[in-house]
Structure formats: C-alpha cells, structure tokens
Amino acid sequence: MTDISTKRVLKLVRSMSSKDVHAPAQLTFTQEELLNVNDLTLAICTADALDESFFTTTISKVSPQLVVDFRTAPRFDFGALNRNRMLDLFEAAHIKYYDLGPRSADLRRADSVVEALTNLTPNLGLSGKTSVLLLLIDAGSAFQDTGISIIQSLREKTEKAWELLLFGPANENSDLRDTLFISHANPEDNDFVIWLQMQLTRLGYKTWSDVADLKAGEIFWDTIERVIRERAIRVLVVGSRAAFQKSGVLDEISLAVSIERTQKLSGFVVPLRVDDLPFTDFRANIARKNILDFADGWANGLAKLIDTLIRDKIPKAGQSSGVSLAGWWTRQKPRRLSISDVDESLVSNRFRVISIPTKLHLYAGIPESSKGALLPLVPRGNYWLSFLSGRELKANGIDGLHLESVLSAQDVFFGNMPVGGWITTADRYRLFHRALNQHWELFLSSMGLKLYHNAGLRPTPFVPDGLLTGNTAYFLDADGVQRKRLLVGFSAKRNLFWHLAPIGYFSTNEEPTLNLKIRILFSEDGNEVWPTPERMHAARRSFCKNWWNDRWRSLQAVLMSWLSNNTNEISLYDGDAGALRVSSVPIVYSSPLSIDENQMLMGEDDSEIDKIMRDDASDVDEWLDSEMSEDEELGSGIDDIT
C-alpha cells in the first residue's frame, strides 16, 4: 500500500474569477479528469512523485508542449523506462524537453522561473494555441507555495488565466478521502470481494481491501486503521454469516461507525448482504441503515451500490477506468500469476466455417408451419430468403410460399446484388449470420436437443436427460487419449438435473466463424420442469464456481465431438443449395507470453493450497464420480487434461 504521507495527489489552483487573472490563487483538492485541463496549464511534479506510471499515463493525458527539468539529477530510470526511451517518447509525442538544471533559475523566485520559460518560448501563452507546460523539480515541502507563486507570476506576465496541476506528497493532515474500503470475512468472502473490487475499479473508483492491497510484512491492523481513518470515503461492510463471526470485521465496523459519528460523515458505512444472513442479524450499530442486497444477484446488488455512490457524489479516481483497472491488476498479478516469455497456444471457442451453400432462394407469401417447426427463413422486405428449396421446405412442414428466384449466395451476402431494395454491407452480413444461426438451431434440434424458454430471452438449446446412453459422450483430448464426459447429470445435493446448453452464433471478422458459449441449465425432471430463475441462478453460481478453463474446454470438446460424430467437421446442412459445414476443431491462437501454472501457487501457505484443492474437488466430484472408473480403464485419470 502506498504510504499516506507520500501519496501522489492531483491539486488544481484556480483564480477567484476566470476573468480576473490578478485575483489570488486558491489551492483546492480536485478529482477532475486530467483531460479537463485548461488551455493554459502549468503542471509541476516533484521528484518523489515520479514513476513509470506517471510518464506513460499522466503525460499522455496532460499532453504538455514543453517539459522543463529543474532537478539536480534528471534521471528517468523508472521501471522499464530509461533516459533514451523517455526522450523517444517525448519526440513521438512532439514534446520539447529541456534540461536546465537547478542553477538555471531560482525556484524560490517565481519571476526567475518565468524568465527561464520565456527564454525557451518567447510567445508563452500568447500564440493562441494550447499551452501546457510541465516542470520537473526536486523533492521539497515548499512545492505547493512554489507552484502558486509561479502561476501568479505567469498570470501577471501574460494577462492570461493560467491554471496549475500539482503532483507531490500530500500534507499528512489533509483530509483527502477518496477510497472505498471493503470490510469482509477472509477467506470466506474473498471471491466476492475480488469481483466487487474489480467491478468498482473498472468503473473508475479507488478501492482497498486486505485480500488485494495488504502487502506482506505490513502490520495489518495499523494499515487498516490508517486507511479507514484517513483515506476511506466509504466503508463497504460485506455482511455474511461468516463476517459477523470475525473479530476483525467487528473491529472495522466499530471503528468506521465511530468515525462516522465523531466526524459527522453521513452515509460513511454502507452495509452489503451477500448470503442468506437474515437482515435482523446485522450488528445493531449498522442494522438501521439501508442494507444493499447482493444475495439475489451480484449484478443487481452492484447496480444498487453504484446508484448510491452516484447519489452521494462519490468521486472517481483522477485517471481513466482503464488505467485504474490496469493498476489494480498489476497489484494482483504477483499474488496469483507468474508470467513467462514462452509462447503459449490458446484454445478458443471459435470454429471456422468450411463451406456455405452456393444458392439462396427468394420466396414471397406467408409461411405456414404444419409441424410447428423452426423456420429456416430470413425476412427481407416483402420477401423471404432461405438456403432450402421449395421441396425441402415442404419436407420440413412449411407451406404458403412461392419461389420468386434462385440467387447466388455469394452475390447476395458478399457482393452487390440488391434484394428488395439496396442492401448495405452491414445488412448483408446480418442476413448472412442470421441464416447460419437458423441452421445451427435446426441442426441441434435434429440431434435431439430441446429449447429452454425464458421470458424475454432467446430460447436456449440444451441436452435433455436420456438423449445419450448414460448421458455420456466421448472425445479425444489434446494428447490423443480418449475420455468421456457427462452432458447431463444429477446433483443430489441440490436435487436438480444439470444440462449442457450450447449457445452458438456466427460472426465474420477475417473469416466466418461459429462462436460457441457453453452454459449450464438446471431442471427438476431432466426435461422441461424448471426451477425458479432465482434457484437456477443460485444453483449455477454454486455448482460451477470452481469449474476452471480445463473443464469448460473439455465440455466444449466432447460436445463438438458428439455433434460431428467424432470427425473434424459438422454438417449443418447438405441439400439442394449446397453444403454448410463447420469445423469441429477450435481455432488455436498463439500468445508470445504464457502463465507458468507450476508457479501460480508459489508463496501461498500450504494450508491455503490444501483448501483450494479441497474446495475444487468438492463441487466437481458431483459430475466426475460416475466417470472415474471407466476413464481409468481408458488409460488416464480424468484430470490429466492440459
């Protein structure tokens, strides 16, 4: 955690009136985005506030035309930077850099600094163009007074309303509260806290939790108390059955409530409910507050929390959400991952389209389906487009249409052939993808998959109980070893059947591809009796919470192997118009970096590793137990997939 006394802050000096450039300057804290700088802005940064992040993010936002270095030792060796790289960055950004050294101007005399700047830019602030100047100075406690003096001198000399950005150590007494502190039970609620902290950071808020920000070797209570007392603008209390049994959480709540009362910080403590803890069991000192409920869905709870933060005008960090999230992730990475400069192959969920039909039939009329079948028809104006011929439509129980013409699919989807009026390129691709999507759904229906209808959402295909012998299919893994997986199972713990539900849709970037998303649905009877959406959501979160990439990847592999009858392609349609075939082998991408999974848990306590392994096994056993014996007969354990 960054020490409070040296935390970099953004401050803005404004005149009393934008029209009165001679008015005394005011120093005020601000959380404004750096992009909102004035046309005439002077930025001053002290040496103890400089690092790689400052140069690569702040400079790009402030976009100074001139950087003047008054430091005694003008170095740039921060992180991956060095002097040559920094000068290249300045040149690429069309920034002029001058190393004047500490003796070229007396920083205690504002007029001396302005004179030096004027010698570099004679028309300083008078050219009509944007002028943003950045001064780099040595560390010193008087940098705020220095900045105010220089800005006042600039205003008087140029008769322009210059503003000032200051980067340097904050005053230890300054009441700069800008952080959302998250109090929670560790480790029980860690998954929720990491998710919440990532979402808040993505939205631009500054956050702190012990699971993400407490450094090894820190005296944790001293650090936590300092953050709550000096930095926290809100304390988010993650209320759960585990949390209120933790003395640390109770101490944090007591401290936060005490600060809220003594400093009269309205709404300082914000309680959140994340499990089935009764509202009446919340501690008395926060029970009367409005408790935000995350138990009925994390996304719903987050929306309520964001509404509360916006209502209370909680400021965001003085940088973009992307920069904030990148910084947050950088802090997490050493805890979880080891990055290696070794190429890695990444198996995607995208599958190439091998061939598409050559003919496209144009129909008029009103379609009638005697079988209630899916309609492989794409509307276009007063017409219908379909790969299927009239004979094939009748075979599928579709009547009421008459053929207008037979077109070239290539010319309609990728050429300039008008159909029912002119078609834009974007519309052509939409027609193309919609036609392919329909045949994917028809194919799944022909394979025996059923549709789960959820109000307001597109029906989701799923594998019903009993469709496959033993609800099981086989596939070859990356090592050429045959394995099997359940596509439907029963969770005795939840008294629910679970079903593999493949959602596919086509898109075109450089080439047409089928994009596959694997979902898990739950039913009470294995076919069509569904639990409530709330129970479905809770079951999915609990049942799948420890399914990592290898398991989702194996489910994708076994599904595509079954749909292709253990070949390398799936024939979605083969008829009068030609063939629509898709590869059953996913596209594999190559990354120049890889995650060293052998080192991912290095540095963790042995007991924590044991817990991770136990937790992982507890939820997975429900769908692996019935497979283990036969997998062993096939020559390999179920978890050997890479």
VOMI-472563 format. One record per residue (C-alpha): residue in one letter; x, y negated, z. Coordinates in steps of 0.02 Angstrom, whole numbers, plus 50000, padded with zeros to 5 digits. Layout:
<segus>
aXYZ;...
</segus>
This chain:
<segus>
m500005000050000;t500614982549960;d501064973150117;i499844959350159;s501194946350184;t501914948550009;k500324952049912;r500294942949745;v498814931449730;l498094920149598;k497764902349651;l497124887949550;v497444869549577;r496074858049513;s495854839449516;m494374832049609;s493634827349440;s494154833649270;k494054815749207;d495114808349345;v496864815349314;h497594804749453;a496474812249588;p497354822549724;a497544840849679;q496584853949776;l497274871249813;t495894884349814;f495854903249802;t495014909649646;q494584926449569;e494344919749394;e494964930049247;l496644924049183;l495854921649013;n494894907049085;v496424895849094;n496324877749042;d497054871748876;l498414863248980;t499024875349112;l500624876849212;a500974893949288;i502304896049422;c502904913149479;t504134916449619;a505484929849603;d504674940649738;a503054941449638;l503864947749477;d503734965649417;e503414975549258;s501524974049276;f501634955049284;f502594953849121;t501604966749023;t499864961349077;t499844943949150;i500954935849019;s499904943448881;k498344935548958;v499044918649004;s499944917948836;p501204904248877;q502034894848735;l503544891348843;v504414901248982;v505714891649080;d506814901349201;f507474891649352;r508004907249450;t509754909049518;a509844926949450;p508724927649295;r508534946649286;f507164957049202;d507594974649258;f505864979449319;g505254997249288;a505585001449105;l505994983449062;n507704975649039;r508294958748976;n508374963948792;r506624971548795;m505944956248882;l506704944548754;d505984955448616;l504284954148700;f504424935148706;e504924934648522;a503494946048469;a502264935048564;h503014919048490;i503524913248663;k505044901848681;y506154906648827;y507434895148909;d508644899949047;l509004883349133;g509674890049297;p509434882149468;r510514866849438;s509664860249281;a508294852349386;d507994849149570;l506414858949609;r506154847949762;r505904833349644;a504404835449530;d504974821749412;s506624831149385;v505694846749330;v504514836949216;e506014828149139;a506814845149102;l505194851249024;t505024835548920;n506794837948852;l506264855148793;t504564849748725;p504544830948689;n502684830948646;l502224840348803;g500324841248815;l500084827948681;s500104838248521;g498264842848529;k498704861248535;t498514872848684;s499964870748805;v500284884448932;l501964883749021;l502684896949138;l504044892849263;l505024906749350;i505784901049514;d506714908649661;a505764915149811;g505354901949938;s503984896950058;a503774879749980;f503244885849808;q501444880249836;d501964862449878;t503194862849733;g501824867949613;i500634854349672;s501994840949656;i502464846449480;i500664847249421;q500314829949489;s501844823049401;l501304831449238;r499584823649251;e500294806349279;k501574807649138;t500404814949005;e498744807449063;k498014825049041;a497044836049164;w498324849849189;e497894864749299;l499044876249394;l499174895049420;l500254900749565;f500954918349589;g501854921349752;p501724927849932;a500094923650016;n500014914550181;e499854927750316;n498404917950394;s497474916150229;d495764923850234;l495854932050064;r494574946050067;d494434954749900;t494444973549935;l493074986649951;f493654997850094;i492935015550088;s492735024450255;h492415043250241;a492715060650309;n494375067750250;p494445080350167;e492595084650161;d492045069450059;n493645066749959;d492885071949792;f491505059049809;v492705045449865;i493905048149720;w492435047449599;l491715031849681;q493395023049688;m493725026749505;q491995020149454;l492185004149556;t493945001349490;r493345004149312;l492064990349341;g493444978449398;y493294979249588;k494794981149702;t494634996549813;w495535005249955;s495365022550033;d496575033150132;v496445047550008;a497035036449865;d498055022349942;l498855028050104;k500695031050074;a501735044750152;g502555039250313;e501365024850348;i500605023350521;f498875026550456;w497825018050590;d498885002250587;t498705001550398;i496835004950402;e496534991950538;r497534978850444;v496564981950283;i494874980850371;r495354965350471;e496234955450335;r495804961850160;a494114970250161;i492654960350091;r491504975350115;v491694991650212;l490785005850123;v490375019350250;v490145036250167;g488835044050280;s488785063050283;r488575076950411;a490465078550419;a490825059850429;f489945056450593;q490885070750675;k492555062350636;s493295050950769;g494255041350636;v492665036850541;l491805031550702;d493285020550747;e493245012350575;i491375009150590;s491575001450763;l492984990150704;a492024984750548;v490434981050645;s491424971150773;i492234960650635;e490544958250551;r489824951150713;t491284940750776;q491704933050607;k489864932050554;l490164941550391;s488404945450333;g488244962350249;f490054966850286;v489624985150323;v488704994750185;p488155012450233;l488015025850097;r487145042650114;v487935056750012;d487135072850076;d485585078850169;l486055069650329;p484405062750399;f484305043850398;t483895044650584;d485605052450618;f486565037150560;r487505028750701;a486485015950795;n487625001450750;i487275003750564;a485605013050563;r484594996950546;k485504992250387;n484874996250212;i485655013350177;l486055016449994;d485585034249949;f486805044049838;a486045060849886;d484785060349744;g486165057549615;w487845048849619;a487445038549465;n485825032249544;g486735027649704;l488105018649608;a486815008149517;k486075002749685;l487804998749754;i488274988249602;d486634978649618;t487084975049800;l488844969149756;i488184957849618;r486834950849732;d488144946949865;k489304939349732;i490744950849775;p492204945349665;k493104956949548;a494984958449533;g495894944949437;q496254956749293;s495274967049169;s494444983149224;g495584992549105;v497134985549188;s496394988849361;l495985006849317;a497705009549241;g498505003449401;w497355014349507;w497765029549402;t499615025949414;r499465026449603;q498545043149595;k499665051649468;p501125055749582;r499925064249703;r499135075749575;l500185077449419;s501925079649353;i502115072949176;s503405081449066;d504155076048898;v503675092648820;d502455094948677;e500795102348728;s499415109748621;l497675103648669;v496175114348626;s494715103048579;n492835105648570;r492815100948385;f492615113348242;r492945109848057;v491555111047929;i492205123447800;s490885120847666;i489245111747637;p487845115847513;t488045107847342;k486185104747312;l484945093547400;h483075094947367;l481965079547364;y480155082847415;a478565072547428;g477005076147528;i476585080047709;p477425095647781;e476375108647871;s477155122247976;s476105137847999;k477375145548118;g477725130148223;a479485131748161;l480875118948166;l480775108248009;p482405107547910;l481825091247830;v482615073947841;p481415059347807;r481985045947686;g480705032747641;n479185041947570;y480215057547534;w480985072347623;l482755078847598;s483215096947629;f484515109647579;l483125122647572;s482245126247409;g480355127447395;r480465146247405;e481495145347564;l480315132647643;k478835144347614;a479815158747688;n480035147947843;g478175144347853;i478255126547785;d476935120947657;g476195104647593;l477705098247496;h478065097347311;l479795096047234;e480235079447154;s482015083247100;v483615092547142;l485075081047183;s486935082847209;a487275083347397;q488985075847366;d488255060947269;v486895057547399;f487955059047555;f489635052647493;g489285043947327;n488175030047265;m486575039347217;p485045029547280;v483625039247361;g482015029847397;g482975013547380;w484775008847409;i485705018047549;t487105010347649;t488655020547686;a488165021647869;d486425028047823;r487165041147707;y488215048147849;r486705047947966;l485685057947840;f487135069947817;h487385072948003;r485525074648035;a485365087947900;l486835097747975;n486145095848153;q484495103448097;h485355118848027;w486355120948187;e484725121248284;l483905133048159;f485395144648169;l485375145148360;s483505148748352;s483835163148231;m485115170048356;g483755170748489;l484155155148590;k482665146048665;l482375127448697;y482295118948866;h481115104148854;n481485089948973;a480335074748964;g481105060548865;l482655070348813;r483085080548660;p482675099148686;t484205108948740;p484545126448670;f485005139748798;v485375158348805;p483895167248887;d484045182049005;g484125198748914;l484605192148742;l486285201048752;t486645218048827;g487135214549005;n487045195948962;t488865197848911;a489905194148755;y491725197548711;f493115186648641;l494985186648611;d495955174448717;a497475164348660;d498615179248699;g497585191148593;v496865200148745;q495025204948736;r493975198248878;k492145196148915;r491055182848994;l489285181749056;l488195169648957;v486775171549083;g486965175649266;f486035175549431;s486555165549583;a485905174649737;k486475160049845;r485315148149751;n484025161249696;l484175154549518;f484705161049348;w486045150949261;h486105149549071;l487425144148947;a486715129448848;p487715124148693;i487365106648628;g488085103548456;y488105088348344;f489035084048185;s490095068748154;t491325062948022;n492955054048052;e494295060047933;e493275075747901;p491585082847952;t491645092148118;l490445100848236;n490655093848412;l490155106048547;k489665102348726;i489355116548848;r488055113848983;i487345124949119;l485465125949146;f484545134749287;s482875143949283;e481855153249412;d481415168049300;g482815168749171;n481735161949030;e480535147549050;v480095143749231;w481175128949278;p481615121349447;t481285102949477;p482535091149393;e483205086849567;r483515105049609;m484255108149436;h485455093449461;a485965098849636;a486245116849580;r487335111349434;r488405099949543;s488675113549672;f488845128549558;c490025120649431;k491035109049541;n492605119949535;w492475125449354;w494055118549277;n494565117249094;d495075135449076;r493345141549122;w492415129449010;r493645133748872;s493315152448894;l491425149548888;q491645139748727;a492725153648655;v491525167748698;l490025158048631;m490845154448463;s491495172348452;w489735179048477;l488935166748355;s490235171148222;n490115189948253;n491955189848302;t492535181648140;n493365164948105;e491815156248037;i489965154048072;s488745154247928;l487385141847974;y486545143147804;d486855153047645;g485495151047515;d484915143347353;a485835126847385;g487485134847431;a488315138547598;l488515128747760;r489945136547857;v490865130648012;s492495136948084;s492315146348248;v494105141648293;p494255124648380;i495375110948314;v497005110448413;y497905093948438;s499705091148489;s500235079248628;p502035073148648;l501815074048838;s501175087948948;i500625091049126;d501785102549221;e500465113149306;n501795122649404;q502185106549497;m500425099649517;l500295105449698;m502105101649747;g502185091649906;e500465097249964;d500335105650133;d500205124750122;s498565124550215;e497855112350086;i498405123849944;d497535138350030;k495955127950047;i495985123149862;m496155141349813;r494785147049932;d493585133549877;d493945137549695;a493605155949721;s492015153949823;d490975146249684;v491745156149542;d491515173449616;e489655172549578;w489965173849391;l491585183849392;d491205198049513;s490215208249388;e491595206349259;m493155210749356;s493155229649341;e492935230249153;d494185216149125;e495465226249222;e495095241049108;l495405229648959;g497165226849023;s497175209849106;g496435200149251;i495035187849220;d496055172749275;d497545175349160;i496875163549028;t498005148948986;
</segus>
